[in-house]
Amino acid sequence: MSPAAFRPAWWLPGGHLQTLWQPLLRQRPHPDTVRESLATPDGDFLDLDWYGPETERIVILLHGLSGSSRSPYIRGMQVALARQGWRSVA
């Protein structure tokens, strides 16, 4: 989509309101993920949070350094992917 084709919702006309909508006012999804913990050879671990239908199509979601698999943007992506028939792991 080209920037010229973007049309914001009528009730979010400016960039500032569009930026503030997500963290302050949008309802945050809380998917029932299944956590799998993997031990690593160096004594550390990886926690994998799975969500979505059992399918061969899997999307790997990687959060940033200050995020987690419980970050609203990760959870929102997992819910959106599941609606499209994709399984995800974060």
C-alpha positions as CSV (number, residue, x, y, z in Angstrom):
1,M,0.0,0.0,0.0
2,S,1.4,3.4,-0.9
3,P,1.4,6.1,1.7
4,A,-1.0,8.1,-0.5
5,A,-3.5,5.2,-0.3
6,F,-3.6,5.2,3.5
7,R,-6.9,6.5,5.0
8,P,-7.1,6.6,8.8
9,A,-10.3,6.0,10.7
10,W,-12.4,9.2,10.8
11,W,-12.1,9.2,14.6
12,L,-8.2,9.0,14.5
13,P,-7.3,11.8,12.1
14,G,-3.8,12.7,13.2
15,G,-0.6,10.8,13.7
16,H,-0.5,11.5,17.4
17,L,-3.9,10.0,18.0
18,Q,-3.0,7.0,15.9
19,T,0.1,6.5,17.9
20,L,-1.6,6.8,21.3
21,W,-4.6,4.6,20.4
22,Q,-2.9,1.2,20.7
23,P,-1.1,1.6,24.1
24,L,-3.8,3.6,25.9
25,L,-7.2,2.7,24.5
26,R,-7.3,-0.4,22.5
27,Q,-8.4,-3.7,24.1
28,R,-5.5,-6.0,24.5
29,P,-5.9,-9.6,23.4
30,H,-5.1,-12.4,25.8
31,P,-4.8,-15.6,23.8
32,D,-4.5,-18.9,25.7
33,T,-1.0,-19.8,24.6
34,V,0.6,-23.1,25.4
35,R,4.1,-22.6,26.9
36,E,6.9,-25.0,26.0
37,S,10.2,-24.6,27.9
38,L,13.4,-25.8,26.3
39,A,16.7,-26.2,28.3
40,T,19.9,-25.2,26.5
41,P,23.3,-26.9,26.9
42,D,24.7,-23.8,28.6
43,G,22.2,-24.0,31.4
44,D,19.9,-21.3,30.1
45,F,16.4,-21.9,28.7
46,L,13.9,-20.8,25.9
47,D,10.2,-20.3,26.6
48,L,8.1,-20.8,23.5
49,D,4.5,-19.7,23.5
50,W,2.4,-21.5,20.9
51,Y,-1.0,-20.3,19.6
52,G,-3.4,-21.1,16.8
53,P,-4.8,-24.1,15.0
54,E,-2.8,-27.3,14.5
55,T,-1.4,-26.8,11.0
56,E,1.8,-27.2,9.0
57,R,1.9,-23.4,8.5
58,I,3.8,-21.8,11.4
59,V,5.0,-18.3,11.9
60,I,7.9,-17.5,14.2
61,L,7.4,-14.2,16.0
62,L,10.5,-12.6,17.6
63,H,10.1,-9.7,20.0
64,G,12.6,-7.0,20.6
65,L,15.1,-6.8,23.4
66,S,12.7,-5.1,25.8
67,G,9.7,-7.1,24.7
68,S,8.4,-10.6,25.5
69,S,5.9,-13.1,24.2
70,R,3.3,-11.4,26.4
71,S,3.8,-8.0,24.7
72,P,0.6,-6.6,23.3
73,Y,1.9,-6.5,19.7
74,I,3.1,-10.1,19.9
75,R,-0.3,-11.3,21.3
76,G,-2.2,-9.2,18.7
77,M,-0.2,-10.8,15.9
78,Q,-0.8,-14.3,17.3
79,V,-4.6,-13.6,17.4
80,A,-4.6,-12.1,13.9
81,L,-2.5,-15.0,12.5
82,A,-4.8,-17.6,14.1
83,R,-7.8,-15.9,12.4
84,Q,-6.1,-16.5,9.1
85,G,-5.5,-20.2,9.8
86,W,-1.8,-19.9,10.9
87,R,-0.2,-21.3,14.0
88,S,2.5,-19.1,15.6
89,V,5.2,-19.4,18.2
90,A,6.8,-16.5,20.1
